[in-house]
Amino acid sequence: MIRDVILDASSTRDKPIVLDLRFRIDGRIRELFTKERWLDAYEHHDNLFRIKYAISIKKEGSLTSKDIVEPITFVRKASIYWSRDPTMQPYPPEKKVWVMIVADQDSILPRDEDEARSLLFDVHRRIEIMPSMLGKGKHDIFAEVSAEWGKHVYAEADMLTARSNNVRLEIQ
């Protein structure tokens, strides 16, 4: 499930409006993303976990909500690999399997499982919109988010969706 979908907005004077969106993927997929599962996946040549996120910023309407900006899509990946790092936590030599997380064009080697899960499943995005995109008056906006991934040795394919709180903006 997608939890804690929170949208905040900055002031709306002649500058771009900065929307701050946070959410996290929780549940079984997060619990299954462990060192033991990485080893099993590696042994079955299932070496890449890819999760696709989509964010839509919408304006609440009388009959329907409409997109304010083009939907934002991005991908995060976890590459499971055989590590030769001698400083890695003590494992038997045959269990030196680890992950590298690719998020926002950065490749990161997490220190532990919790950091790997956070890098992959916790999202914080800043989105700028111009007040002119909304027009003058009071506007209620919200975010719709989705996450999807394919089938793996340790997880079934799934797609999740959620909606944020409404944020009221007043454009003068």
N, C-alpha and C positions, 0 to 999 in steps of 0.2 A: 504494500500500500504506500501511497505518497502521503507523508505527514508534514505538519507544521508549514503549510504553504502560506507565507506571510508577504504581503506587498505593502511597501511604504513609499511615500513620495516626498520630494523636496518642495521648497517654496516655488511659486509660479510667477514671479516677476520676470520680465523680459528675457530671462535666461532659459536655457533648456530645462525641462522638468526631468529630474533624475529619479527614476523608479528603482527601488531596491527590492529584489525578489529573492526569497530564500525558501528552500524546501529540501526534504530528504526522503530517500527510499528506505522503507523499513519492512520488516517481516522476514519471510523464509529466505528470500534471495540473499539478503544481507547476512543472515545467520549461517548460510551455506558457504559463504565466501571465506574459507579458512585454509590454513596451510595443508591440512590433510586432504581437502578437496582439490587443492592445486596439484598436489602430488598425484592423486588419482587421475585428474584431467590430463596432466603431462604424460602419464603412462599410457593414456588412451589417445594421444596426439590431439587433444582438445586444448590448444595452447593460446587461444585468444577469446576473451570475453569482451563483447562490444555492446554498449548500451546507448541508444539514441534518445535524446531529449528533444522535446518541442515545447516552445513557449509562445502563447498568443496573448497579446494585450488587447483587451476588448473594452468597449464603451457600452454601458448598460443602456438599452433602448426601451421604448415603450412596448414593442412587440418582440423584438429580437436584439441580440447583441451583435455589434459589428467590430471587426478588427480595426485598431488604430494604426498599427504598423504591420508590415509583412511578418508572418510567423518566423520565429528564431529557432533554428535547429542546430544542434551540435552533437558530437559523439565523444564519448569517453571509452577508453579501452584499457583492459588489463592483459598484458602479455605475460604468459607463464613461461619461465625459462629455467634452465639448469645454471645455477650460480657457481662461480669459482671463487667467490669472495671469502677469504680466510677469516674475516672478522664476523661473519654471520653467526648467529646464535648456534651453539653446539648441537649439531645433528649428526647422526651416522652419515658417513660419506654418501650413501646412496639416496639420501633424502634432502639434498641441497637444492630444492626447487623453490623459486621465489617469484614475485610478480613485479612488473614495472607498469606503472599507471601513466597513461598518456591522457592529459587533460588540458584543454585550452592551449594546444601546441607545445606543451611542456612535458618532457619525460621525467618522471619522478620515481625514485626507488624508495618506497616507504620503509620506515624503521620497524614497523610491526603490523600485525593484522588489522588492528583498529585504525591505524592511519591509512592503510590500503582501502578499507571499507569507506572511510570518510572521503578520501579523494575520489572514489568512484561513485558513491551514492549520495553525497551531500552537495547541494548546488546553491551557489550565491551568484546572482547576476545583477549588474547595474545596466539599466536601459535608459537612454536619453530620448525624450520626445520634445518637439517644439510646441509651445502653447498654441501656435497657429494650426496645428494638426487637429486640435479639439474645437477651436472657435471660442468665442466669448460665452460666458455663462458658467453654470454649475454642471459638473460632469461626474458621474460615478464610473470608475474604471476598475477592472479586475484582471487577473491573469488566469488563463487556463494552461495547465502543464500536463505533459504526458511523457512516459518513459516506456521503452520497449526493448526487448532483447530476444535472441534466438534460443533454440534448444541446445543444452550442453549436457555433459556426462552427469553433472551435479544439479541441474535445474531444467525445468520445462520452459518453453517459450511463453512470454507473457507481455501484455500491454496494460499499463496503468494510467489513469487520468485523475485529475483533481482540479479544484478551483480555489483561488485565493479569496481573501476578504475583499470587500469593496473599499475603494479609497475615493473620497470626494475631493475634487479639484475645482477651484473657482478661478476662472480666467477673466481678466478685466481688459 
